[in-house]
Amino acid sequence: MTVLSVGGDVDLATATTLSEQIRTVLGHRPPILVLDLTDVEFLASAGLQVLVDAYRTAPSTRVAVVAAGPATRRPITMTELHQLLELYPSLDKARAALGGD
């Protein structure tokens, strides 16, 4: 399991950088990638698109998202992306569910 922790704002100005980081991690073909959004203060539509792109471009990697606060969990659930993405309220819960250490 690989965990990519994200912080600050994920918006039009930062989405490309996050997307590049995710592509780099996925290039190593981890069995599981957890995107930990615990420290994200703002998740814009560009950030939501990055999450969708990560899911769609990683057929051999299981992609999960940790989002607990209203800045992250709310936009994910309001856009119904929680039906596409595996969503967890904490990194500990994600690790327990996904079998990571």
Secondary structure, 3 states (H helix, E strand, C coil): CEEEEEEEEECCCCHHHHHHHHHHHHCCCCCEEEEEEEEEEEECHHHHHHHHHHHHCCCCCEEEEECCCCCCHHHHHHCCHHHCCEEECCHHHHHHHHCCC
